[in-house]
């Protein structure tokens, strides 16, 4: 199977690139339902499967960022976008460089290049994280100037452990914000 799958709805459709986390793949709820939302709105969806990229060491942040830079080089900032989860946020510098709007789920703001890129791309960037996520830094997110959705009690999977109803509410809230971003309402 290919490392990148492209689901096309029309040849002229805008393209959303989904970049999963290391342990949070495209089949996980946030990305699965984001993909369904995008497809329902007529987007072509390009999904990366990190484990299928030949020779890519996911522990090598520079290699992951370089792969993402290559992948996003042909994206059209006037119509395309990126949705990245955790490890996928290593693509934020490439997205900022190309002017691509993005939604970044639990971005790795502790990585200086990621944090700086979020600030450079603030006008077209949505950062989403939870207060129970040890990798999330709400103050750093707010300091970038990007739009921020901070979810009380949500962990690195943007779930509320032990609270199914709360977790489903988080999923609904996140999808609502992604939908608003697609509609241009951020």
SERO-4910 file (N, C-alpha, C, O; in steps of 0.05 Angstrom, whole numbers):
BEGIN
 pado doro    nc1    nc2    nc3   cac1   cac2   cac3    cc1    cc2    cc3    oc1    oc2    oc3
  Unk    A     17    -24      0      0      0      0     18     25      0     40     25     10
  Unk    A      7     46    -11     22     71    -14     24     86     13      7     83     30
  Unk    A     45    101     16     49    118     40     29    141     40     22    151     62
  Unk    A     20    150     17      1    172     15    -22    162     -2    -19    154    -25
  Unk    A    -46    164     10    -70    157     -5    -85    182    -12    -87    200      5
  Unk    A    -95    184    -36   -110    207    -45   -139    198    -52   -143    181    -69
  Unk    A   -158    210    -38   -186    205    -44   -196    230    -59   -197    252    -48
  Unk    A   -203    226    -84   -212    249   -100   -242    248   -103   -254    227   -107
  Unk    A   -254    271   -102   -283    273   -107   -288    286   -134   -307    280   -147
  Unk    A   -270    304   -142   -270    317   -168   -242    326   -174   -227    332   -156
  Unk    A   -235    326   -200   -207    333   -207   -199    361   -199   -175    366   -195
  Unk    A   -218    379   -197   -212    407   -190   -217    413   -160   -217    437   -153
  Unk    A   -222    393   -144   -228    397   -116   -204    407   -101   -181    400   -107
  Unk    A   -208    424    -81   -186    431    -63   -176    406    -49   -191    387    -45
  Unk    A   -151    407    -40   -139    384    -28   -132    390      2   -120    410      8
  Unk    A   -141    372     19   -133    373     47   -114    350     52   -119    327     45
  Unk    A    -91    357     64    -71    337     71    -73    330    100    -71    348    117
  Unk    A    -78    305    107    -80    296    134    -53    283    142    -44    264    130
  Unk    A    -41    294    163    -16    284    174    -21    274    202    -23    290    221
  Unk    A    -22    248    206    -29    236    232     -6    239    252     16    249    246
  Unk    A    -12    230    276      9    229    297     24    202    294     18    186    277
  Unk    A     43    199    311     59    174    311     42    150    319     42    130    306
  Unk    A     27    153    341     10    132    351    -20    137    347    -37    123    357
  Unk    A    -26    159    332    -53    167    327    -57    169    297    -54    190    285
  Unk    A    -64    146    285    -66    144    256    -91    155    244   -108    165    259
  Unk    A    -93    154    218   -116    166    204   -142    153    210   -163    164    204
  Unk    A   -142    129    222   -166    115    229   -177    123    256   -199    116    263
  Unk    A   -161    138    271   -169    147    298   -191    169    295   -192    183    274
  Unk    A   -208    172    315   -232    189    312   -228    217    301   -242    224    283
  Unk    A   -210    232    312   -207    260    303   -201    262    273   -214    278    258
  Unk    A   -183    245    263   -175    246    235   -196    232    217   -201    241    195
  Unk    A   -207    210    227   -227    196    212   -251    214    206   -260    216    183
  Unk    A   -261    227    227   -285    244    223   -278    270    209   -295    281    195
  Unk    A   -254    280    213   -246    304    197   -245    297    168   -254    313    151
  Unk    A   -236    273    161   -235    264    133   -264    263    122   -269    271    100
  Unk    A   -282    251    138   -310    250    129   -322    278    125   -337    282    105
  Unk    A   -316    296    143   -326    323    140   -315    336    115   -331    348    100
  Unk    A   -290    333    110   -278    345     86   -290    333     60   -298    348     42
  Unk    A   -293    307     60   -304    294     36   -333    303     31   -341    307      9
  Unk    A   -348    305     53   -376    314     51   -378    342     39   -398    350     28
  Unk    A   -357    358     42   -357    385     32   -342    387      5   -337    409     -4
  Unk    A   -336    364     -7   -325    365    -34   -295    366    -36   -284    371    -57
  Unk    A   -281    362    -14   -251    363    -14   -240    336    -22   -250    315    -16
  Unk    A   -218    338    -37   -201    314    -41   -184    312    -16   -174    332     -6
  Unk    A   -180    287     -6   -164    284     19   -140    267     13   -142    245      2
  Unk    A   -117    277     20    -91    264     17    -82    256     45    -77    273     62
  Unk    A    -81    230     50    -74    220     77    -47    207     77    -42    189     61
  Unk    A    -31    215     96     -4    203     99     -6    180    119    -19    182    140
  Unk    A      8    158    113     11    136    131     40    134    137     56    122    122
  Unk    A     49    145    160     77    147    166     91    120    165    114    118    155
  Unk    A     78     99    175     91     73    176     97     61    149    112     42    147
  Unk    A     85     73    128     89     63    101    110     79     85    117     72     62
  Unk    A    121    100     97    141    116     83    167    102     84    178     99    106
  Unk    A    178     93     62    203     77     62    226     92     75    232    115     67
  Unk    A    239     79     94    263     90    106    259    114    125    279    124    135
  Unk    A    234    122    130    230    145    148    231    136    177    216    119    185
  Unk    A    249    149    192    252    144    220    235    165    235    242    189    235
  Unk    A    213    157    247    195    176    260    207    189    284    196    210    293
  Unk    A    228    179    294    242    191    317    260    214    307    269    231    323
  Unk    A    264    216    281    281    237    269    263    260    260    252    259    238
  Unk    A    260    280    278    242    302    272    250    317    246    232    325    231
  Unk    A    275    319    241    284    333    217    275    318    192    268    330    172
  Unk    A    277    291    193    269    275    170    239    276    165    230    278    142
  Unk    A    223    276    187    194    279    184    187    306    173    171    308    155
  Unk    A    200    327    183    195    354    172    203    356    143    189    369    127
  Unk    A    225    344    135    234    345    107    214    330     89    208    339     67
  Unk    A    204    307     98    184    293     83    159    310     79    148    311     57
  Unk    A    150    322    101    127    339     99    131    363     80    113    370     65
  Unk    A    155    375     81    161    398     64    159    389     35    148    403     18
  Unk    A    170    366     28    168    356      1    139    350     -7    131    357    -30
  Unk    A    124    339     11     96    332      5     79    357      1     62    357    -17
  Unk    A     84    378     16     68    402     14     78    422     -7     65    442    -12
  Unk    A    100    417    -20    112    435    -39     93    442    -62     95    464    -73
  Unk    A     76    424    -70     58    428    -93     30    437    -84     13    441   -102
  Unk    A     25    440    -58     -1    449    -49     -6    478    -57     12    494    -59
  Unk    A    -31    484    -63    -39    511    -71    -51    526    -47    -72    519    -37
  Unk    A    -36    546    -37    -46    560    -13    -72    574    -16    -85    581      4
  Unk    A    -80    579    -41   -106    593    -45   -130    575    -41   -152    585    -38
  Unk    A   -125    549    -41   -148    531    -38   -143    506    -21   -163    494    -12
  Unk    A   -119    498    -16   -113    474     -1   -108    479     28   -105    503     36
  Unk    A   -107    459     44   -101    462     73    -89    436     84    -88    416     70
  Unk    A    -80    439    109    -67    416    123    -81    412    149    -88    432    163
  Unk    A    -85    387    157    -94    380    184    -73    361    195    -69    339    184
  Unk    A    -59    370    216    -38    353    227    -43    347    256    -54    364    271
  Unk    A    -36    323    264    -39    314    292    -12    309    304      2    291    294
  Unk    A     -4    322    325     20    317    341     45    315    323     55    336    314
  Unk    A     54    291    317     78    288    300     74    302    273     93    314    262
  Unk    A     50    302    263     43    316    238     48    346    240     51    359    219
  Unk    A     48    357    264     53    386    267     82    393    260     88    417    258
  Unk    A     99    374    257    126    380    247    125    392    219    145    402    209
  Unk    A    102    390    206     98    401    179     90    431    181     88    444    160
  Unk    A     85    441    205     76    469    207     96    488    195     87    507    182
  Unk    A    122    485    198    141    503    185    138    503    154    139    524    141
  Unk    A    134    479    142    130    478    113    104    491    105    103    505     85
  Unk    A     83    486    120     57    499    114     60    529    116     49    543     98
  Unk    A     73    539    136     77    568    139     93    579    116     87    600    105
  Unk    A    114    565    108    131    573     86    115    575     60    120    593     44
  Unk    A     96    557     56     80    557     31     54    573     33     39    575     14
  Unk    A     49    584     57     25    599     61      0    582     63    -22    592     57
  Unk    A      2    557     71    -20    539     72    -35    541     99    -22    540    120
  Unk    A    -61    545     98    -76    545    123    -75    517    136    -73    497    122
  Unk    A    -78    516    162    -78    490    175    -92    490    202    -94    510    216
  Unk    A   -101    466    208   -111    460    235    -92    440    247    -85    420    234
  Unk    A    -83    446    271    -62    430    283    -72    420    310    -76    435    329
  Unk    A    -77    394    310    -88    380    334    -65    371    352    -48    356    343
  Unk    A    -65    380    376    -44    375    396    -16    379    384      0    361    384
  Unk    A    -11    403    373     14    409    361     37    408    381     33    413    405
  Unk    A     61    402    371     84    400    388     97    427    391    118    433    379
  Unk    A     84    444    407     94    472    410    120    473    426    132    495    427
  Unk    A    128    452    438    154    451    452    177    450    432    200    454    439
  Unk    A    171    444    407    191    444    385    192    473    375    172    483    364
  Unk    A    215    486    378    217    514    371    209    521    343    195    541    338
  Unk    A    217    505    323    209    510    295    179    510    292    168    525    276
  Unk    A    165    491    305    136    489    304    123    514    316    105    526    304
  Unk    A    132    522    339    121    545    353    125    570    336    106    586    333
  Unk    A    149    574    326    155    598    309    138    598    284    128    619    276
  Unk    A    135    575    272    119    573    247     89    580    253     76    593    236
  Unk    A     79    571    276     52    578    283     48    608    285     27    619    277
  Unk    A     68    622    296     67    651    298     68    664    270     54    684    265
  Unk    A     85    653    252     87    665    225     62    661    210     54    678    193
  Unk    A     48    639    214     24    632    199     -1    638    215    -22    626    209
  Unk    A      0    654    235    -22    658    254    -49    663    241    -69    653    251
  Unk    A    -49    679    220    -75    686    208    -90    663    196   -114    663    193
  Unk    A    -75    642    189    -88    619    176    -85    593    192    -88    571    181
  Unk    A    -79    596    218    -73    573    234    -92    570    258    -99    590    271
  Unk    A   -101    545    262   -118    539    285   -103    517    301    -96    496    291
  Unk    A    -97    523    327    -84    505    345   -104    494    364   -119    509    377
  Unk    A   -105    468    367   -125    455    385   -110    436    404    -95    419    396
  Unk    A   -114    440    430   -102    423    450   -118    422    475   -137    437    479
  Unk    A   -111    403    492   -125    399    517   -108    405    541    -84    401    541
  Unk    A   -121    413    563   -106    420    587    -94    397    601    -77    400    618
  Unk    A   -103    372    595    -92    348    608    -71    335    590    -62    312    596
  Unk    A    -63    348    569    -42    338    551    -15    349    560    -11    373    561
  Unk    A      4    331    568     30    341    577     46    355    555     65    369    561
  Unk    A     39    351    530     53    365    508     41    392    500     53    407    485
  Unk    A     17    397    510      3    422    504     13    445    522     16    440    546
  Unk    A     16    468    511     24    492    526      5    514    517     10    527    497
  Unk    A    -16    518    532    -36    538    525    -25    566    523    -33    581    506
  Unk    A     -6    573    541      6    600    540     23    603    514     22    624    502
  Unk    A     38    583    507     54    584    482     35    585    458     41    600    439
  Unk    A     13    571    459     -6    572    437    -17    600    434    -18    611    412
  Unk    A    -26    611    456    -38    638    455    -17    659    446    -24    678    432
  Unk    A      8    655    454     29    674    446     35    675    416     47    694    406
  Unk    A     27    654    402     32    653    373     15    673    358     22    682    336
  Unk    A     -8    680    369    -27    697    355    -47    682    338    -65    694    326
  Unk    A    -43    656    336    -61    639    320    -87    635    335    -89    640    359
  Unk    A   -107    626    321   -132    619    334   -127    594    351   -113    576    343
  Unk    A   -138    594    375   -132    572    394   -159    561    405   -176    577    412
  Unk    A   -161    535    405   -183    522    419   -171    504    440   -158    484    434
  Unk    A   -174    512    465   -163    497    488   -186    483    502   -206    496    509
  Unk    A   -183    457    504   -205    441    515   -199    431    543   -180    415    547
  Unk    A   -214    441    563   -209    433    590   -211    403    594   -231    390    585
  Unk    A   -192    391    607   -192    363    614   -186    343    592   -185    319    596
  Unk    A   -180    353    568   -174    335    545   -145    328    545   -127    344    551
  Unk    A   -139    303    539   -112    292    538   -100    295    510   -111    309    493
  Unk    A    -78    281    505    -64    283    480    -80    271    456    -74    277    433
  Unk    A    -99    255    462   -117    245    441   -142    262    439   -161    256    424
  Unk    A   -142    284    453   -166    302    456   -190    287    465   -212    290    454
  Unk    A   -185    270    485   -206    255    498   -207    262    527   -187    272    538
  Unk    A   -229    258    540   -232    262    569   -233    234    580   -254    221    581
  Unk    A   -211    224    590   -210    196    601   -232    190    621   -237    206    640
  Unk    A   -245    168    617   -266    159    635   -292    173    631   -311    169    647
  Unk    A   -294    190    611   -319    206    606   -326    204    577   -318    222    561
  Unk    A   -341    184    569   -348    180    541   -364    203    530   -359    213    508
  Unk    A   -384    212    546   -401    234    536   -383    259    532   -386    273    512
  Unk    A   -366    265    551   -348    288    549   -329    285    525   -324    305    511
  Unk    A   -319    261    520   -302    256    497   -317    261    470   -306    273    452
  Unk    A   -342    252    469   -358    256    445   -364    286    441   -365    296    418
  Unk    A   -368    300    463   -372    329    461   -347    343    450   -349    362    434
  Unk    A   -323    334    459   -298    345    449   -296    340    419   -290    359    404
  Unk    A   -301    316    411   -300    309    382   -319    328    366   -311    338    345
  Unk    A   -343    331    376   -362    349    363   -352    378    362   -355    391    341
  Unk    A   -341    387    384   -330    414    385   -308    418    365   -307    438    350
  Unk    A   -289    399    364   -266    401    346   -276    401    317   -267    417    301
  Unk    A   -294    383    310   -304    382    283   -319    407    276   -318    417    253
  Unk    A   -333    419    295   -347    444    290   -327    466    284   -332    483    266
  Unk    A   -305    467    298   -284    488    293   -271    483    266   -265    502    252
  Unk    A   -266    458    259   -255    452    233   -274    461    211   -266    473    191
  Unk    A   -300    455    215   -320    463    196   -321    494    193   -324    504    171
  Unk    A   -319    508    215   -319    537    215   -295    547    200   -296    567    185
  Unk    A   -272    534    204   -248    543    189   -252    538    159   -244    555    143
  Unk    A   -264    516    151   -269    511    123   -288    533    112   -286    540     88
  Unk    A   -306    542    128   -325    562    120   -314    590    121   -327    610    113
  Unk    A   -288    592    130   -276    618    131   -282    634    156   -276    658    157
  Unk    A   -294    621    175   -302    635    200   -282    628    223   -287    636    246
  Unk    A   -260    614    216   -239    607    234   -245    591    258   -227    586    274
***
